[in-house]
Amino acid sequence: MRHGTQHADVATAELETALVGGPFHVALRAAITARGLPLQRVQHHLSRYGVKVGVTSLSYWQQGARRPQRPESLRAVRALEEILQLPDESLIRLLAKADERCDPQRPTGRSYRSLVEASGVLERLLAELDSPLDGGLHTLGHHELVRIGAHRELLARESHHIVRAYKDGVDRYVAVHHGDPGCAPERTAVRALENCRTGRVRWHHDTGVLVAELLFDTRLRAGDTFLFRYGFEDGTAGASSEYVRGFGFPGGQYALQVRFAEETLPVRCHRFTQHSAAAPRSGRQELSLSGRHRSVHLVEPRVRSGIVGIGWDWE
């Protein structure tokens, strides 16, 4: 009995040390060991939280062979904190630290930590609106125009969306706006511009996340297509240096255009991609700024899950 108690004390001490200093996989392994749970039981508990993760993935995570990256995996990490009786954000924090070590050049405005925190907030806001991430719609085409103001701020953005319903009864779309660091989402205006009207709006100040219902005034049947246009007027944060768009599902064409104020133009612009918020950036390509229209753009003929964006450098 004494030997068992000593073993438990050692496991607890190892866990406390790992939660402070990491790395993530060591802390996860120590937590599972301290709780005495086989991976199959951990998987079972996760399923009760509505999260599907394979035993192989859990094994890779605790060995350090892979890190959780996808939105579903990040939801699993948050659930693991509860299942393993760990402090809130303890594992998420270690993932953020690991990401900063792997990619120290990543701009702080869109750090892995900020994206992870925003993903958790987004889930809660969508739950308040009783809305799933895709809402019963597949995107066929999405043209987005981002306007950067004279003070280098993200002034506004406008979206033209073409969607197809894959189930009956869809009558709305939930749009998401993630402002730059320091923004005030409560001061961001939602504009229903064509074939929709604004419904409920929710926001979270600390992360700058805002979600807004766009109501169609019609109920789509499975297979129906629909076109609508909406926008956000922001301008509440400081200088902006990039715009990113994350896709949780594959879809149709996506075009992103960034237009700059005539008074303030960047010296360089480029496009980039990421497989996930935790992955390094790749696919960097310089973009030429058109003189007359003061804009750059990218086109993805067929969207894949991940992140695409345009970044720029000021003088």
CORKA-V731344 format. One record per residue. RES is the residue in three letters. OMEGA is omega in whole degrees, 0 to 359 (* if undefined). Layout:
BEGIN
RES | OMEGA
RES | OMEGA
END
This chain:
BEGIN
MET | 181
ARG | 179
HIS | 178
GLY | 178
THR | 179
GLN | 179
HIS | 179
ALA | 179
ASP | 179
VAL | 180
ALA | 179
THR | 179
ALA | 178
GLU | 179
LEU | 181
GLU | 179
THR | 182
ALA | 180
LEU | 179
VAL | 188
GLY | 182
GLY | 358
PRO | 186
PHE | 187
HIS | 178
VAL | 180
ALA | 179
LEU | 180
ARG | 180
ALA | 180
ALA | 179
ILE | 178
THR | 182
ALA | 180
ARG | 178
GLY | 183
LEU | 170
PRO | 185
LEU | 178
GLN | 178
ARG | 177
VAL | 178
GLN | 179
HIS | 179
HIS | 179
LEU | 180
SER | 178
ARG | 175
TYR | 181
GLY | 181
VAL | 180
LYS | 176
VAL | 181
GLY | 177
VAL | 179
THR | 179
SER | 178
LEU | 179
SER | 178
TYR | 181
TRP | 184
GLN | 175
GLN | 184
GLY | 180
ALA | 176
ARG | 174
ARG | 175
PRO | 183
GLN | 184
ARG | 178
PRO | 178
GLU | 180
SER | 179
LEU | 174
ARG | 178
ALA | 180
VAL | 178
ARG | 177
ALA | 179
LEU | 178
GLU | 178
GLU | 183
ILE | 183
LEU | 175
GLN | 180
LEU | 177
PRO | 177
ASP | 176
GLU | 184
SER | 179
LEU | 177
ILE | 180
ARG | 180
LEU | 175
LEU | 179
ALA | 178
LYS | 179
ALA | 181
ASP | 180
GLU | 178
ARG | 183
CYS | 184
ASP | 185
PRO | 182
GLN | 182
ARG | 180
PRO | 183
THR | 182
GLY | 180
ARG | 180
SER | 178
TYR | 181
ARG | 182
SER | 179
LEU | 178
VAL | 179
GLU | 181
ALA | 180
SER | 177
GLY | 178
VAL | 180
LEU | 178
GLU | 182
ARG | 180
LEU | 177
LEU | 178
ALA | 178
GLU | 179
LEU | 181
ASP | 185
SER | 172
PRO | 185
LEU | 183
ASP | 173
GLY | 178
GLY | 183
LEU | 170
HIS | 179
THR | 176
LEU | 179
GLY | 181
HIS | 176
HIS | 185
GLU | 177
LEU | 179
VAL | 179
ARG | 178
ILE | 187
GLY | 183
ALA | 178
HIS | 177
ARG | 182
GLU | 172
LEU | 188
LEU | 183
ALA | 171
ARG | 182
GLU | 181
SER | 172
HIS | 189
HIS | 171
ILE | 186
VAL | 173
ARG | 179
ALA | 175
TYR | 172
LYS | 181
ASP | 170
GLY | 181
VAL | 182
ASP | 181
ARG | 174
TYR | 178
VAL | 180
ALA | 182
VAL | 175
HIS | 177
HIS | 183
GLY | 178
ASP | 179
PRO | 180
GLY | 181
CYS | 177
ALA | 184
PRO | 179
GLU | 178
ARG | 178
THR | 181
ALA | 177
VAL | 181
ARG | 172
ALA | 193
LEU | 183
GLU | 175
ASN | 177
CYS | 173
ARG | 185
THR | 175
GLY | 181
ARG | 179
VAL | 177
ARG | 179
TRP | 177
HIS | 190
HIS | 189
ASP | 181
THR | 180
GLY | 181
VAL | 177
LEU | 175
VAL | 183
ALA | 174
GLU | 172
LEU | 187
LEU | 187
PHE | 186
ASP | 174
THR | 177
ARG | 182
LEU | 171
ARG | 179
ALA | 181
GLY | 179
ASP | 173
THR | 182
PHE | 177
LEU | 176
PHE | 184
ARG | 182
TYR | 180
GLY | 175
PHE | 174
GLU | 188
ASP | 179
GLY | 186
THR | 183
ALA | 179
GLY | 183
ALA | 179
SER | 181
SER | 179
GLU | 172
TYR | 182
VAL | 178
ARG | 179
GLY | 180
PHE | 176
GLY | 182
PHE | 173
PRO | 183
GLY | 182
GLY | 184
GLN | 174
TYR | 176
ALA | 179
LEU | 177
GLN | 177
VAL | 181
ARG | 184
PHE | 176
ALA | 183
GLU | 184
GLU | 187
THR | 180
LEU | 177
PRO | 179
VAL | 180
ARG | 175
CYS | 178
HIS | 173
ARG | 178
PHE | 176
THR | 173
GLN | 176
HIS | 178
SER | 180
ALA | 182
ALA | 185
ALA | 175
PRO | 179
ARG | 180
SER | 177
GLY | 181
ARG | 180
GLN | 180
GLU | 180
LEU | 179
SER | 180
LEU | 179
SER | 186
GLY | 185
ARG | 185
HIS | 174
ARG | 184
SER | 171
VAL | 181
HIS | 171
LEU | 177
VAL | 172
GLU | 183
PRO | 176
ARG | 185
VAL | 171
ARG | 178
SER | 180
GLY | 187
ILE | 170
VAL | 181
GLY | 174
ILE | 177
GLY | 180
TRP | 180
ASP | 174
TRP | 177
GLU | *
END
